[in-house]
Amino acid sequence: MSYSPSTTVVPIEFLEIAKSARLEGNYYEAIKICEEILVEDLGCADAYEEIGENYLLLKEFNKAKLALKKCYSLNPKNPNVNYLLGFLYSVLQNWERSVEMLEKANTYIPHHPEILRCLGWSLYHNKRKTQGLGLAILERARQLAPKDILILCDLGLCYLTEKKLNESECRFKEAQILDPQNPKITECLNVIEELRQKIKGVLL
């Protein structure tokens, strides 16, 4: 189905159609709608944002980066585009740029669990000795959203890296209660148990 812009429908209505398509998993259809909007209005920042988010979901990161950077150039105070760029840079392991964008997003929308989760994760992996701050921010995110599986798993992985096995196990067990069939959570709990056995063997 085509949604070509016309004089009878304003762009915001097409953006809503594109968003609905994305939420239904029809990412390329959402992109097509937004590209049709841009044919009529190259300065529509929201269309670039929507395109970028869809390409992120498709894991087409270079295309996502191009669209999101264009959106940012048109509207640098858009909280969501700052968050999306921060998330994208974390996927690309450009930790400093990720922290920069996520800190901006946090300024515009403070105390948002998902923004704090991504910020904490990027700070933990940054090379500027910000691991402690990253853990603190992840714990803050957990306080705000104690049943968020992504936050719990990120904390579990960071504590596992720190060899804090009890803390790691607690976070993964909390996540497992929420998603008992998740194989990655089970795998991480098995790794913790294996490490415990190795430590026990060394001590013996």
Residue frames as a rotation matrix with the C-alpha (Angstrom) as fourth column:
MET 1
0.579 0.816 0.000 0.00
0.816 -0.579 0.000 0.00
0.000 0.000 -1.000 0.00
SER 2
-0.446 -0.748 0.491 1.37
0.749 -0.613 -0.253 3.42
0.490 0.255 0.833 -0.96
TYR 3
0.426 0.521 -0.740 1.01
0.832 -0.547 0.093 6.54
-0.356 -0.655 -0.666 1.15
SER 4
-0.406 -0.597 0.692 2.08
0.832 -0.555 0.009 9.26
0.379 0.579 0.722 -1.28
PRO 5
-0.598 0.145 -0.788 1.79
0.463 -0.740 -0.487 12.76
-0.654 -0.657 0.375 0.22
SER 6
-0.266 0.556 0.788 -1.02
0.829 -0.284 0.481 14.89
0.491 0.781 -0.385 -1.11
THR 7
-0.739 -0.005 0.673 -2.48
-0.127 -0.981 -0.146 18.30
0.661 -0.193 0.725 -0.46
THR 8
0.258 0.958 0.126 -5.35
-0.403 -0.012 0.915 16.70
0.878 -0.287 0.383 1.46
VAL 9
0.846 -0.042 -0.531 -3.25
0.444 0.606 0.660 15.02
0.294 -0.795 0.531 4.16
VAL 10
0.708 -0.604 0.365 -0.76
-0.662 -0.748 0.046 16.86
0.245 -0.274 -0.930 6.33
PRO 11
-0.068 -0.850 -0.522 2.71
-0.472 0.489 -0.734 15.31
0.879 0.197 -0.435 6.94
ILE 12
-0.558 -0.170 0.812 2.01
-0.829 0.148 -0.539 14.62
-0.029 -0.974 -0.223 10.61
GLU 13
0.522 0.804 0.284 -0.68
-0.751 0.591 -0.293 12.14
-0.404 -0.061 0.913 9.57
PHE 14
0.665 -0.374 -0.647 1.85
-0.335 0.624 -0.706 10.30
0.668 0.686 0.290 7.42
LEU 15
-0.435 -0.852 0.289 4.29
-0.638 0.066 -0.767 10.26
0.635 -0.519 -0.573 10.31
GLU 16
-0.125 0.484 0.866 1.64
-0.886 0.338 -0.317 8.60
-0.446 -0.807 0.387 12.46
ILE 17
0.874 0.406 -0.267 1.06
-0.486 0.734 -0.474 6.01
0.004 0.544 0.839 9.72
ALA 18
0.201 -0.896 -0.397 4.82
-0.393 0.298 -0.870 5.40
0.898 0.330 -0.292 9.55
LYS 19
-0.518 -0.363 0.775 5.02
-0.842 0.056 -0.537 5.01
0.151 -0.930 -0.334 13.33
SER 20
0.405 0.757 0.513 2.15
-0.772 0.583 -0.252 2.51
-0.490 -0.294 0.821 13.26
ALA 21
0.794 -0.175 -0.582 3.94
-0.359 0.638 -0.682 0.54
0.490 0.750 0.444 10.53
ARG 22
-0.268 -0.961 0.069 7.12
-0.569 0.100 -0.817 0.46
0.778 -0.258 -0.573 12.67
LEU 23
-0.348 0.191 0.918 5.22
-0.903 0.194 -0.383 -0.73
-0.251 -0.962 0.105 15.73
GLU 24
0.739 0.650 0.176 3.76
-0.545 0.731 -0.410 -3.53
-0.395 0.207 0.895 13.62
GLY 25
0.140 -0.799 0.585 7.25
0.113 0.600 0.792 -4.53
-0.984 -0.044 0.174 12.48
ASN 26
0.645 0.130 0.753 6.83
0.750 0.083 -0.656 -3.21
-0.147 0.988 -0.044 8.95
TYR 27
0.159 -0.687 -0.709 10.10
0.413 -0.606 0.680 -1.29
-0.897 -0.401 0.187 9.01
TYR 28
-0.780 -0.489 0.391 10.69
0.536 -0.200 0.820 -0.91
-0.323 0.849 0.418 5.27
GLU 29
0.023 0.871 0.491 7.11
0.891 -0.241 0.386 0.27
0.454 0.429 -0.781 4.77
ALA 30
0.681 0.178 -0.710 7.66
0.596 -0.698 0.397 2.91
-0.425 -0.694 -0.582 7.48
ILE 31
-0.337 -0.890 -0.305 10.87
0.383 -0.426 0.819 4.02
-0.860 0.160 0.485 5.77
LYS 32
-0.615 0.156 0.773 9.09
0.779 -0.035 0.627 4.25
0.125 0.987 -0.100 2.41
ILE 33
0.504 0.864 -0.008 6.38
0.841 -0.488 0.231 6.47
0.196 -0.123 -0.973 3.88
CYS 34
0.518 -0.365 -0.774 8.96
0.363 -0.726 0.585 8.81
-0.775 -0.583 -0.243 5.39
GLU 35
-0.621 -0.747 0.237 10.93
0.509 -0.154 0.847 8.96
-0.596 0.646 0.476 2.15
GLU 36
-0.192 0.649 0.736 7.74
0.898 -0.186 0.398 10.05
0.395 0.738 -0.547 0.41
ILE 37
0.755 0.385 -0.530 7.33
0.603 -0.726 0.332 12.79
-0.257 -0.570 -0.780 3.00
LEU 38
0.017 -0.867 -0.497 10.89
0.320 -0.467 0.825 13.96
-0.947 -0.173 0.269 2.29
VAL 39
-0.441 -0.075 0.894 10.12
0.897 -0.022 0.441 14.23
-0.013 0.997 0.077 -1.43
GLU 40
0.441 0.725 0.529 7.74
0.660 -0.661 0.357 17.03
0.609 0.191 -0.770 -0.47
ASP 41
0.868 -0.113 0.484 9.71
-0.377 -0.784 0.493 18.43
0.324 -0.610 -0.723 2.48
LEU 42
0.276 -0.864 -0.421 13.46
0.288 0.492 -0.821 17.78
0.917 0.105 0.384 2.74
GLY 43
-0.536 -0.505 0.676 13.54
-0.402 -0.552 -0.731 19.68
0.742 -0.664 0.093 6.03
CYS 44
0.569 0.810 0.139 11.18
-0.561 0.259 0.786 17.32
0.601 -0.526 0.602 7.91
ALA 45
-0.414 -0.822 0.390 13.35
-0.840 0.180 -0.512 16.34
0.351 -0.540 -0.765 10.87
ASP 46
0.036 0.511 0.859 10.73
-0.781 0.551 -0.295 13.91
-0.624 -0.660 0.419 12.21
ALA 47
0.901 0.279 -0.331 10.85
-0.432 0.633 -0.642 11.90
0.030 0.722 0.691 8.99
TYR 48
0.081 -0.951 -0.297 14.64
-0.534 0.211 -0.819 11.50
0.842 0.225 -0.491 9.28
GLU 49
-0.438 -0.196 0.878 14.22
-0.895 0.192 -0.403 10.45
-0.089 -0.962 -0.260 12.91
GLU 50
0.511 0.730 0.453 11.64
-0.634 0.676 -0.375 7.81
-0.580 -0.096 0.809 11.98
ILE 51
0.762 -0.318 -0.564 13.85
-0.387 0.474 -0.791 6.51
0.519 0.821 0.238 9.17
GLY 52
-0.251 -0.950 0.188 16.81
-0.710 0.048 -0.703 6.30
0.658 -0.310 -0.686 11.52
GLU 53
-0.210 0.230 0.950 14.87
-0.875 0.389 -0.288 4.41
-0.436 -0.892 0.119 14.17
ASN 54
0.831 0.556 0.026 13.63
-0.469 0.725 -0.504 1.89
-0.299 0.407 0.863 11.62
TYR 55
0.492 -0.728 -0.478 17.12
-0.379 0.316 -0.870 1.29
0.784 0.609 -0.120 10.27
LEU 56
-0.400 -0.570 0.718 18.32
-0.897 0.081 -0.435 0.78
0.190 -0.818 -0.543 13.85
LEU 57
0.245 0.603 0.759 15.70
-0.700 0.652 -0.292 -1.92
-0.671 -0.459 0.582 14.30
LEU 58
0.973 0.074 -0.216 16.84
-0.217 0.594 -0.775 -3.48
0.071 0.801 0.594 11.03
LYS 59
0.523 -0.850 0.060 20.47
0.297 0.248 0.922 -3.35
-0.799 -0.464 0.382 12.28
GLU 60
0.371 -0.405 0.836 21.45
0.860 -0.190 -0.474 -1.32
0.350 0.894 0.278 9.22
PHE 61
0.359 -0.196 -0.912 23.61
0.783 -0.469 0.409 0.95
-0.508 -0.861 -0.015 11.31
ASN 62
-0.744 -0.667 0.041 25.31
0.574 -0.607 0.550 3.06
-0.342 0.433 0.834 8.63
LYS 63
-0.455 0.673 0.583 21.95
0.463 -0.381 0.800 4.05
0.761 0.634 -0.138 7.15
ALA 64
0.519 0.630 -0.577 20.58
0.811 -0.151 0.565 4.70
0.269 -0.762 -0.589 10.64
LYS 65
-0.135 -0.687 -0.714 23.55
0.792 -0.508 0.340 6.94
-0.596 -0.520 0.613 11.42
LEU 66
-0.861 -0.192 0.471 23.08
0.479 -0.619 0.622 9.02
0.172 0.761 0.625 8.26
ALA 67
-0.034 0.949 0.313 19.38
0.487 -0.258 0.835 9.59
0.873 0.181 -0.453 8.94
LEU 68
0.575 0.278 -0.769 19.80
0.816 -0.128 0.564 10.35
0.059 -0.952 -0.300 12.64
LYS 69
-0.427 -0.791 -0.437 22.68
0.753 -0.579 0.312 12.75
-0.500 -0.196 0.844 12.08
LYS 70
-0.718 0.266 0.644 20.57
0.390 -0.613 0.688 14.60
0.577 0.744 0.336 9.51
CYS 71
0.404 0.902 -0.152 17.73
0.587 -0.128 0.800 14.82
0.702 -0.412 -0.581 12.04
TYR 72
0.274 -0.389 -0.879 20.17
0.902 -0.213 0.375 16.06
-0.333 -0.896 0.293 14.69
SER 73
-0.776 -0.607 0.172 21.46
0.625 -0.703 0.341 18.79
-0.086 0.372 0.924 12.36
LEU 74
-0.410 0.721 0.558 17.88
0.224 -0.514 0.828 20.00
0.884 0.465 0.049 11.90
ASN 75
0.571 0.659 0.490 16.79
-0.406 -0.292 0.866 19.64
0.714 -0.693 0.101 15.53
PRO 76
-0.352 -0.873 -0.338 19.71
-0.098 0.393 -0.914 19.11
0.931 -0.288 -0.224 17.96
LYS 77
-0.718 0.124 0.685 17.47
-0.693 -0.213 -0.689 19.49
0.060 -0.969 0.239 21.03
ASN 78
0.328 0.813 -0.482 15.27
-0.712 0.548 0.439 16.54
0.620 0.200 0.758 20.11
PRO 79
0.093 -0.321 0.943 15.57
-0.919 0.337 0.205 14.22
-0.384 -0.885 -0.263 23.16
ASN 80
0.747 0.285 0.600 14.75
-0.148 0.952 -0.268 11.05
-0.648 0.111 0.753 21.25
VAL 81
0.879 -0.471 -0.076 17.28
-0.013 0.135 -0.991 11.62
0.477 0.872 0.112 18.47
ASN 82
0.091 -0.850 0.519 19.96
-0.913 -0.280 -0.297 12.28
0.398 -0.447 -0.801 21.11
TYR 83
0.225 0.070 0.972 19.00
-0.671 0.734 0.102 8.99
-0.707 -0.675 0.212 22.77
LEU 84
0.947 0.203 0.248 18.92
0.023 0.728 -0.686 7.08
-0.320 0.655 0.684 19.47
LEU 85
0.595 -0.802 -0.056 22.34
-0.371 -0.212 -0.904 8.41
0.713 0.559 -0.424 18.46
GLY 86
-0.020 -0.588 0.808 23.69
-1.000 0.014 -0.015 7.56
-0.002 -0.808 -0.589 21.89
PHE 87
0.519 0.297 0.802 22.34
-0.361 0.926 -0.110 4.04
-0.775 -0.233 0.588 21.58
LEU 88
0.989 -0.140 -0.049 23.72
0.000 0.329 -0.944 3.70
0.148 0.934 0.326 18.04
TYR 89
0.295 -0.942 0.159 27.19
-0.703 -0.327 -0.631 4.84
0.646 0.075 -0.759 19.10
SER 90
0.050 -0.247 0.968 27.13
-0.871 0.464 0.164 2.30
-0.489 -0.851 -0.192 21.94
VAL 91
0.852 0.277 0.444 26.34
-0.026 0.869 -0.494 -0.46
-0.523 0.409 0.748 19.43
LEU 92
0.810 -0.582 0.076 29.31
0.055 -0.054 -0.997 0.76
0.584 0.812 -0.011 17.37
GLN 93
0.530 -0.566 -0.632 31.40
0.847 0.312 0.431 0.86
-0.046 -0.763 0.645 20.60
ASN 94
-0.333 -0.510 0.793 32.14
0.394 -0.840 -0.374 4.55
0.857 0.188 0.480 20.18
TRP 95
-0.030 0.393 -0.919 31.73
0.975 0.215 0.060 5.02
0.221 -0.894 -0.389 23.90
GLU 96
-0.739 -0.306 -0.600 32.74
0.499 -0.848 -0.182 8.68
-0.453 -0.433 0.779 24.20
ARG 97
-0.882 0.471 0.026 30.29
-0.292 -0.588 0.754 9.81
0.370 0.657 0.656 21.52
SER 98
-0.208 0.825 -0.525 27.64
0.486 0.553 0.677 7.59
0.849 -0.114 -0.516 23.05
VAL 99
-0.269 0.043 -0.962 28.11
0.948 -0.164 -0.272 9.17
-0.169 -0.986 0.004 26.48
GLU 100
-0.962 -0.149 -0.231 28.04
0.110 -0.979 0.172 12.66
-0.251 0.140 0.958 24.94
MET 101
-0.652 0.758 -0.019 24.71
-0.249 -0.190 0.950 12.09
0.716 0.624 0.312 23.21
LEU 102
-0.044 0.665 -0.746 23.10
0.651 0.586 0.484 10.24
0.758 -0.464 -0.458 26.11
GLU 103
-0.592 -0.195 -0.782 24.10
0.754 -0.476 -0.452 12.94
-0.284 -0.857 0.429 28.58
LYS 104
-0.949 0.310 -0.053 22.31
-0.304 -0.862 0.406 15.44
0.080 0.402 0.912 26.35
ALA 105
-0.308 0.875 -0.374 19.25
0.024 0.400 0.916 13.19
0.951 0.273 -0.144 26.21
ASN 106
-0.184 0.180 -0.966 19.33
0.926 0.360 -0.110 12.91
0.328 -0.915 -0.233 30.00
THR 107
-0.929 -0.156 -0.335 19.43
0.261 -0.919 -0.296 16.70
-0.262 -0.363 0.894 30.26
TYR 108
-0.720 0.690 -0.074 16.27
-0.527 -0.474 0.705 17.01
0.451 0.547 0.705 28.18
ILE 109
0.462 0.856 -0.231 14.47
-0.462 0.455 0.761 14.08
0.757 -0.245 0.606 29.85
PRO 110
-0.534 -0.725 0.434 15.98
-0.743 0.158 -0.650 13.41
0.403 -0.670 -0.623 33.29
HIS 111
-0.514 0.239 0.824 15.26
-0.631 0.545 -0.552 10.25
-0.581 -0.804 -0.130 35.29
HIS 112
0.517 0.629 -0.581 14.25
-0.855 0.413 -0.314 8.19
0.043 0.659 0.751 32.25
PRO 113
0.513 -0.323 0.795 15.17
-0.323 0.785 0.528 4.54
-0.795 -0.528 0.298 32.95
GLU 114
0.788 -0.190 0.585 16.05
0.564 0.603 -0.564 3.61
-0.246 0.775 0.583 29.35
ILE 115
0.727 -0.566 0.390 18.24
-0.179 -0.704 -0.688 6.68
0.663 0.430 -0.612 28.82
LEU 116
0.430 -0.561 0.708 19.97
-0.894 -0.157 0.419 6.00
-0.124 -0.813 -0.569 32.14
ARG 117
0.729 -0.148 0.668 20.43
0.062 0.987 0.152 2.33
-0.681 -0.069 0.729 31.25
CYS 118
0.778 -0.423 0.466 22.23
0.562 0.135 -0.816 3.18
0.282 0.896 0.342 28.01
LEU 119
0.593 -0.565 0.574 24.22
-0.499 -0.817 -0.289 5.98
0.632 -0.115 -0.766 29.67
GLY 120
0.565 -0.360 0.742 25.32
-0.686 0.296 0.665 3.70
-0.459 -0.885 -0.080 32.50
TRP 121
0.776 -0.234 0.585 26.34
0.399 0.901 -0.169 0.96
-0.488 0.364 0.793 30.07
SER 122
0.706 -0.513 0.488 28.38
0.367 -0.324 -0.872 3.36
0.606 0.795 -0.041 27.92
LEU 123
0.550 -0.512 0.659 30.03
-0.756 -0.641 0.133 4.97
0.355 -0.572 -0.740 30.93
TYR 124
0.691 -0.276 0.668 30.97
-0.310 0.721 0.619 1.53
-0.653 -0.635 0.413 32.25
HIS 125
0.618 -0.420 0.664 32.64
0.701 0.677 -0.224 0.60
-0.356 0.604 0.713 28.95
ASN 126
0.912 -0.325 0.250 34.27
-0.150 -0.833 -0.533 3.98
0.382 0.449 -0.808 28.40
LYS 127
0.314 -0.888 -0.335 38.06
0.712 0.454 -0.536 4.05
0.628 -0.070 0.775 28.77
ARG 128
-0.162 -0.361 0.918 38.07
-0.187 -0.903 -0.388 7.11
0.969 -0.234 0.079 31.01
LYS 129
-0.870 -0.261 -0.418 37.79
0.287 0.420 -0.861 5.14
0.400 -0.869 -0.291 34.27
THR 130
-0.562 0.750 0.348 34.06
-0.798 -0.603 0.009 5.78
0.217 -0.273 0.937 34.63
GLN 131
-0.580 0.324 -0.747 33.09
0.097 0.939 0.331 2.20
0.809 0.119 -0.576 35.51
GLY 132
-0.810 0.239 -0.536 31.98
0.570 0.105 -0.815 3.13
-0.139 -0.965 -0.221 39.01
LEU 133
-0.674 0.572 -0.467 29.80
-0.482 -0.820 -0.310 5.95
-0.560 0.016 0.828 37.75
GLY 134
-0.567 0.444 -0.694 28.35
-0.625 0.318 0.713 3.65
0.537 0.838 0.097 35.11
LEU 135
-0.668 0.295 -0.683 27.34
0.500 0.858 -0.118 1.09
0.551 -0.421 -0.721 37.73
ALA 136
-0.795 0.362 -0.487 25.82
0.295 -0.471 -0.831 3.81
-0.530 -0.804 0.268 39.91
ILE 137
-0.584 0.591 -0.556 23.71
-0.773 -0.614 0.159 5.10
-0.248 0.523 0.816 37.03
LEU 138
-0.558 0.373 -0.741 22.60
-0.249 0.777 0.578 1.57
0.792 0.507 -0.341 36.11
GLU 139
-0.743 0.283 -0.607 21.55
0.660 0.460 -0.594 1.05
0.111 -0.842 -0.529 39.72
ARG 140
-0.733 0.500 -0.462 19.61
-0.242 -0.825 -0.511 4.30
-0.636 -0.263 0.725 39.55
ALA 141
-0.534 0.528 -0.660 17.87
-0.761 0.041 0.647 3.03
0.369 0.848 0.380 36.42
ARG 142
-0.649 0.263 -0.714 17.01
0.298 0.951 0.080 -0.19
0.700 -0.160 -0.696 38.28
GLN 143
-0.825 0.358 -0.437 15.46
0.366 -0.250 -0.896 1.81
-0.430 -0.900 0.075 41.12
LEU 144
-0.559 0.608 -0.564 13.25
-0.685 -0.722 -0.100 3.61
-0.468 0.330 0.820 38.62
ALA 145
0.330 0.631 -0.702 12.33
-0.896 0.443 -0.023 0.44
0.296 0.637 0.712 36.70
PRO 146
-0.221 -0.520 0.825 12.99
-0.837 0.535 0.113 -2.60
-0.500 -0.666 -0.554 38.93
LYS 147
0.271 0.384 0.883 11.31
0.061 0.908 -0.414 -5.02
-0.961 0.166 0.222 36.49
ASP 148
0.724 -0.118 -0.680 13.16
-0.675 -0.326 -0.662 -3.92
-0.144 0.938 -0.316 33.38
ILE 149
0.871 -0.347 0.349 14.95
0.323 0.938 0.125 -7.03
-0.371 0.004 0.929 32.08
LEU 150
0.596 -0.672 0.439 17.46
0.423 -0.202 -0.883 -5.07
0.682 0.713 0.164 30.01
ILE 151
0.399 -0.423 0.813 18.57
-0.702 -0.712 -0.026 -3.04
0.590 -0.560 -0.581 33.02
LEU 152
0.748 -0.064 0.661 18.86
-0.509 0.583 0.633 -6.15
-0.426 -0.810 0.404 35.19
CYS 153
0.829 -0.437 0.350 20.90
0.545 0.774 -0.323 -8.01
-0.130 0.458 0.880 32.56
ASP 154
0.499 -0.675 0.544 23.20
0.043 -0.608 -0.793 -5.03
0.866 0.419 -0.274 31.91
LEU 155
0.435 -0.309 0.846 23.89
-0.880 -0.343 0.328 -4.80
0.189 -0.887 -0.421 35.63
GLY 156
0.860 -0.071 0.505 24.40
-0.131 0.927 0.353 -8.54
-0.493 -0.369 0.788 35.84
LEU 157
0.744 -0.600 0.294 26.98
0.563 0.326 -0.760 -8.44
0.360 0.731 0.580 33.04
CYS 158
0.360 -0.622 0.695 28.83
-0.378 -0.779 -0.501 -5.48
0.853 -0.082 -0.515 34.56
TYR 159
0.519 -0.141 0.843 28.98
-0.837 0.119 0.535 -7.14
-0.176 -0.983 -0.056 37.98
LEU 160
0.923 -0.205 0.327 30.13
0.242 0.967 -0.077 -10.36
-0.300 0.150 0.942 36.34
THR 161
0.552 -0.748 0.368 32.96
0.275 -0.253 -0.928 -8.44
0.787 0.613 0.067 34.67
GLU 162
0.201 -0.430 0.880 33.84
-0.760 -0.635 -0.136 -7.01
0.617 -0.642 -0.455 38.08
LYS 163
-0.516 -0.312 -0.797 33.85
0.075 0.911 -0.406 -10.59
0.853 -0.269 -0.447 39.49
LYS 164
-0.744 0.420 0.519 31.11
-0.648 -0.267 -0.713 -9.55
-0.161 -0.867 0.471 41.93
LEU 165
-0.887 0.283 -0.365 29.37
0.022 0.815 0.579 -12.88
0.461 0.506 -0.729 41.59
ASN 166
-0.619 0.691 -0.373 26.72
0.685 0.244 -0.686 -12.44
-0.383 -0.680 -0.625 44.29
GLU 167
-0.311 0.479 -0.821 25.51
-0.248 -0.875 -0.416 -9.13
-0.918 0.074 0.390 42.88
SER 168
-0.725 -0.016 -0.689 25.59
-0.689 0.043 0.724 -10.51
0.018 0.999 -0.042 39.35
GLU 169
-0.896 0.382 -0.228 23.63
0.361 0.924 0.131 -13.60
0.261 0.035 -0.965 40.34
CYS 170
-0.476 0.742 -0.472 20.97
0.442 -0.262 -0.858 -11.52
-0.760 -0.617 -0.203 42.11
ARG 171
-0.334 0.331 -0.883 20.37
-0.641 -0.767 -0.045 -9.37
-0.691 0.550 0.468 39.05
PHE 172
-0.770 0.015 -0.638 20.20
-0.551 0.487 0.677 -12.32
0.321 0.873 -0.367 36.66
LYS 173
-0.836 0.510 -0.205 17.86
0.549 0.769 -0.328 -14.25
-0.010 -0.386 -0.922 38.96
GLU 174
-0.333 0.721 -0.607 15.56
0.027 -0.636 -0.771 -11.24
-0.942 -0.273 0.193 39.12
ALA 175
-0.414 0.119 -0.903 15.60
-0.873 -0.334 0.356 -11.15
-0.260 0.935 0.242 35.31
GLN 176
-0.940 0.002 -0.341 14.96
-0.130 0.922 0.364 -14.90
0.316 0.386 -0.867 35.13
ILE 177
-0.618 0.776 -0.123 11.83
0.426 0.200 -0.882 -14.57
-0.660 -0.598 -0.454 37.23
LEU 178
-0.014 0.594 -0.804 10.53
-0.449 -0.722 -0.526 -12.10
-0.893 0.354 0.278 34.64
ASP 179
0.439 0.073 -0.896 11.69
-0.890 0.171 -0.422 -14.15
0.123 0.982 0.140 31.63
PRO 180
0.334 -0.299 0.894 12.24
-0.539 0.718 0.441 -17.77
-0.773 -0.629 0.079 32.73
GLN 181
0.757 0.014 0.653 12.72
0.416 0.760 -0.499 -19.10
-0.503 0.649 0.570 29.17
ASN 182
0.858 -0.460 -0.228 15.49
-0.509 -0.699 -0.503 -16.67
0.072 0.548 -0.834 28.22
PRO 183
0.824 -0.536 -0.184 18.53
0.507 0.843 -0.181 -18.83
0.252 0.056 0.966 27.27
LYS 184
0.080 -0.841 0.535 21.03
0.144 -0.521 -0.841 -15.98
0.986 0.144 0.080 27.63
ILE 185
0.309 0.094 0.946 20.04
-0.848 -0.422 0.319 -15.41
0.430 -0.901 -0.051 31.25
THR 186
0.978 0.064 0.200 20.41
-0.145 0.894 0.423 -19.14
-0.152 -0.443 0.884 31.97
GLU 187
0.567 -0.821 0.057 23.80
0.532 0.313 -0.787 -19.12
0.628 0.477 0.615 30.25
CYS 188
0.005 -0.561 0.828 25.02
-0.372 -0.769 -0.519 -16.24
0.928 -0.306 -0.212 32.41
LEU 189
0.591 0.262 0.763 23.85
-0.806 0.151 0.572 -17.96
0.034 -0.953 0.300 35.59
ASN 190
0.957 -0.288 -0.030 25.73
0.285 0.956 -0.069 -21.08
0.049 0.058 0.997 34.50
VAL 191
0.241 -0.904 0.355 28.89
0.254 -0.294 -0.921 -19.01
0.937 0.312 0.159 33.95
ILE 192
0.188 -0.108 0.976 28.56
-0.809 -0.580 0.092 -17.61
0.557 -0.807 -0.196 37.48
GLU 193
0.881 0.190 0.433 28.27
-0.420 0.736 0.530 -21.11
-0.218 -0.649 0.729 38.91
GLU 194
0.753 -0.658 -0.016 31.29
0.511 0.600 -0.616 -22.30
0.415 0.455 0.787 36.91
LEU 195
0.062 -0.735 0.675 33.34
-0.197 -0.672 -0.714 -19.38
0.979 -0.088 -0.186 38.22
ARG 196
0.483 0.181 0.856 32.30
-0.862 -0.074 0.502 -20.21
0.154 -0.981 0.120 41.76
GLN 197
0.989 -0.089 0.119 33.42
0.068 0.983 0.168 -23.81
-0.132 -0.158 0.978 41.30
LYS 198
0.439 -0.880 0.182 36.78
0.430 0.027 -0.902 -22.68
0.789 0.475 0.390 39.91
ILE 199
0.054 -0.375 0.925 37.31
-0.637 -0.727 -0.258 -20.32
0.769 -0.575 -0.278 42.84
LYS 200
0.748 0.301 0.592 36.34
-0.655 0.481 0.583 -23.11
-0.109 -0.824 0.556 45.25
GLY 201
0.901 -0.428 -0.067 38.80
0.384 0.860 -0.336 -25.47
0.201 0.277 0.939 43.57
VAL 202
0.137 -0.872 0.470 41.65
0.050 -0.467 -0.883 -22.95
0.989 0.144 -0.021 43.87
LEU 203
0.184 -0.006 0.983 40.91
-0.876 -0.455 0.161 -22.38
0.446 -0.890 -0.089 47.54
LEU 204
0.944 0.159 0.289 40.92
-0.273 0.868 0.415 -26.14
-0.184 -0.471 0.863 48.20
